[in-house]
Amino acid sequence: MDHRLDLEAAKPRLDQAVRQQDRFVLGRNGEPSVLILGVEDFIRPTIRPPPWLVAAWEGARDRGVDTAAMHEIDAEVAAVRKPQAG
């Protein structure tokens, strides 16, 4: 679903918009200026995603981490890298 938002109105809600993975057209002075869409929305119509990417999406969805916040992702990466840093 596409949504049209004025840029100033969208700024405080941008995080929410991105998490919902909808498509957004942001405008300035009534004119469209930016299109925000999810990676899947971008990749699917243009090219077929490679099997490793499809597997990563499915694995993330199965583990419930497909909606992880950036701080949660950073914590996961740090936890994996910590034992290797020694």
ABEGO torsion letter per residue (X at the ends): XBBBBBAAAAAAAAAAAAAAGBBBBBBBGGBBABBBBBAAAAAAAABBBBAAAAAAAAAAAAAGAAABBAAAAAAAAAAAAAAAAX
